[in-house]
Amino acid sequence: PIRGTGRGLPSPGLGHTPCMSAVPSRRPLRVLHLEDSDLDHELAMAQLRRSGLDITVERAEDERDFREALTRRWDIVLSDYNVPGFSGLRALEIVRESGTHLPFILVSGEIGEDVAVSAMRNGASDYLLKNNLSRLAPAVEHAIDAHVTLQARLSADRELAASRQRLSELAQHLQTSVEMERAAIAREIHDDVGGSLS
């Protein structure tokens, strides 16, 4: 098992200086927290608030609560790895299946290297251990920054694709117009020649 900060594995939040650039400035950060422990939930939220983040939180304790909560809008999901009858990896799958692509941070008291790698490969923004919650706020900010950047890039890609489609349709329309004009000219010439011969 890994103890500490996930040494040797991808860890986007590590060493990130809080800038709060992507944190909504006009409304609290909406946090969905999958956690069955009252104490761990309170400690994590206290750490976020202590770091200066303005948050509104909803806690889910099982899969049913989690699925129901996902019908509402969130800025980020924090998830314990071990939840009775459920798991953080399954929660990550559900988030991805929902198509929301929310930033997702896996939090655990102890996590194996294979689990951490699997989570990152399957779309988790970061992972950290509960004994290192000082990393939580920077990890949250980094995950949201990355999400905002990704959404902006996807939006730009969609706009570019739409522009290319419009350009293709315009080119096709112009080509059709040219061909119709040529056909009309050919008919006129044919009629003129035919009239001259008669």
Secondary structure, 3 states (H helix, E strand, C coil): CECCCCCCCCCCCCCCCCCCCCCCCCCCEEEEEECCCHHHHHHHHHHHHHCCCCEEEEEECCHHHHHHHCCCCCCEEEEECEECCEEHHHHHHHHHHHCCCCCEEEEECCECHHHHHHHHHCCCCEEEEHHHHHHHHHHHHHHHHHHHHHHHHHHHHHHHHHHHHHHHHHHHHHHHHHHHHHHHHHHHHHHHHHHHHC
